[in-house]
Amino acid sequence: MNAWSPFVGQELREVVLLEWQPAEPNRDLAAGSATVEFVFAGGCLRIANGLDENRSETGEASPEYVRHRLDR
């Protein structure tokens, strides 16, 4: 089972772009990078930049992300 399995068949409610803005951006190579968050009834799935590869994340997003909501 992968991180995406729990979301199969669920209705997509929202898509959000998240921008990584750490407290000390000059010390974080990922500062300013974008993550795509898919919001479902059962939770959230994010595709994030792992610098050398993409990674999947679930659960609550870090407070260091700034949300940029996409309109329909």
Beta strands, then each sheet from edge to edge (+ up, - down):
strand 1: 12-20
strand 2: 34-40
strand 3: 43-49
strand 4: 54-58
strand 5: 65-69
sheet 1: 4+ 3- 2+ 1- 5+
end
